[in-house]
Amino acid sequence: MNSLQHGIWMNQWERNMELMRDAIHTRYALLPYFYTLFREANTSGVPVMRPLWMEFPSDKATFSNDEAFMVGNSLLVQGIYTKRAKYASVYLPGGQSWYDLRTGIIYKGGTTHKLEVSEETIPAFHRAGTIIPRKDRYRRSSTQMANDPYTLVSI
C-alpha cells in the first residue's frame, strides 16, 4: 500500500469511526426510552419496533409502507435501502406534526416528504404529543449513567 492509498484509507476509517461514535451516543442517550419499551414489550407483548400500521391502523397509506418503522409510539425511522441514496421519500402518518430528531425541523403529518439523506442523516422523527426520556451525558457504559439526570423531551 503506498502513502496515497494509506491516506485515503485512514480518512475513510476516521470518518467511519465518527459515524459509529455518533450512533453510539444516540443509542446511549435513548437507553431510558429503550428500557421503557422493553418493559412494555415484556408486560404487554407489544413489539419495540413496530410497522407503521400498528400505530396508525386507520391510515391506509401505512399498510404498504415497509421501509419505515416505529420505535415505540414516539419515534419513526425511515430505512434507507439503496446504496449511495441522495434522497428518500418519507411518509409521516397521522394528523400531528413530526420533528426531525437531529435538527428539530417540523414536518406535517399525513404527507410524504422528499428529504436529502446520507450516511450522517438517516431520517428519524419524534412524534408531536409524545415524551421521550433521555440521558444526555456522554459515558463509556450504561452503569456510569446510573446517577445522571433524565431529560424528558416533550414535543
C-alpha positions in Angstrom: 0.0 0.0 0.0 1.5 3.3 -1.0 1.2 6.5 1.1 -1.7 7.9 -1.0 -3.7 4.7 -0.6 -2.9 4.7 3.1 -4.0 8.3 3.5 -7.3 7.6 1.7 -7.9 4.5 3.9 -7.1 6.5 7.1 -9.5 9.3 6.1 -12.3 6.7 5.5 -11.5 4.9 8.7 -11.7 8.2 10.7 -15.0 9.1 9.0 -16.5 5.7 9.8 -15.3 6.0 13.4 -17.0 9.3 13.8 -20.3 7.9 12.4 -20.1 5.0 14.7 -19.4 7.3 17.7 -22.4 9.4 16.9 -24.7 6.4 16.6 -23.4 5.0 19.9 -24.0 8.4 21.6 -27.6 8.4 20.3 -28.1 4.9 21.5 -26.9 5.7 25.0 -29.0 8.9 25.1 -32.1 6.9 24.2 -31.4 4.0 26.6 -34.1 5.1 29.1 -36.7 5.1 26.3 -35.5 1.7 25.1 -35.7 0.3 28.6 -39.3 1.6 28.9 -40.2 0.0 25.6 -38.7 -3.4 26.6 -40.6 -3.3 29.8 -43.8 -2.6 27.9 -42.9 -5.5 25.5 -42.4 -7.8 28.4 -45.7 -7.0 30.1 -48.0 -6.5 27.1 -46.3 -8.3 24.2 -46.3 -5.1 22.0 -43.0 -5.2 20.0 -40.4 -2.4 20.4 -40.1 -2.0 16.7 -43.4 -1.7 15.0 -44.8 -1.4 11.5 -46.4 2.0 10.9 -49.9 0.4 10.5 -49.7 -0.8 14.1 -49.6 2.7 15.4 -51.8 4.2 12.6 -54.4 1.5 11.8 -56.8 3.9 10.2 -54.2 5.4 7.8 -54.3 3.2 4.7 -51.0 4.6 3.4 -49.2 2.9 6.2 -50.3 -0.6 5.1 -47.9 -0.8 2.1 -45.1 1.1 3.7 -42.4 -1.5 4.6 -39.4 0.9 4.5 -40.2 2.9 7.7 -40.9 1.7 11.2 -41.8 3.0 14.6 -39.7 2.6 17.7 -42.4 2.6 20.3 -45.1 5.1 19.7 -42.8 8.1 19.6 -40.1 7.6 17.0 -40.4 7.0 13.3 -37.3 5.8 11.4 -37.1 5.7 7.6 -34.8 3.0 6.4 -32.5 3.7 3.5 -32.1 0.6 1.4 -30.4 2.0 -1.7 -26.6 2.3 -1.8 -25.5 6.0 -2.0 -29.0 7.3 -2.0 -29.2 11.1 -2.0 -33.0 11.5 -1.3 -35.7 9.5 0.4 -39.5 9.8 0.3 -40.6 9.7 3.9 -44.3 9.3 4.7 -45.2 10.8 8.1 -48.6 9.4 9.2 -51.3 11.0 11.3 -52.5 14.5 11.6 -49.9 15.7 14.1 -46.5 17.2 13.4 -43.2 15.3 13.4 -39.9 16.8 14.5 -36.6 15.8 12.9 -34.7 14.0 15.7 -31.3 15.7 14.8 -32.3 19.2 13.7 -35.8 19.8 15.3 -37.3 20.9 12.0 -41.1 20.4 12.0 -42.8 18.3 9.3 -46.5 18.0 8.7 -48.1 14.6 9.2 -50.2 12.8 6.7 -47.8 13.8 4.0 -44.9 12.4 2.0 -41.7 14.5 2.2 -38.7 14.2 -0.1 -35.6 14.6 2.1 -31.9 14.6 1.5 -30.1 11.6 3.0 -26.6 10.5 3.5 -24.6 8.3 5.9 -24.9 11.0 8.5 -28.6 11.8 8.0 -30.8 8.7 8.3 -34.3 10.2 8.7 -35.7 9.8 12.3 -38.6 11.8 13.7 -40.1 12.5 17.1 -43.9 12.4 17.0 -45.6 15.5 18.4 -47.5 14.9 21.7 -45.2 12.3 23.0 -42.4 12.3 25.6 -39.1 10.6 25.2 -36.9 10.1 28.3 -33.2 10.5 27.7 -29.8 10.7 29.4 -27.7 13.2 27.6 -24.3 13.0 29.3 -21.7 11.0 27.3 -20.5 8.0 29.2 -18.4 4.9 28.4 -21.0 2.5 29.8 -24.6 2.4 31.0 -23.6 1.7 34.6 -21.8 5.1 34.7 -25.1 6.7 33.8 -27.0 5.4 36.8 -27.0 8.8 38.7 -27.1 11.1 35.7 -30.2 13.3 35.4 -33.0 12.4 33.0 -34.0 14.8 30.2 -37.7 14.5 29.2 -38.1 15.6 25.6 -41.7 16.6 25.2 -42.9 17.9 21.8 
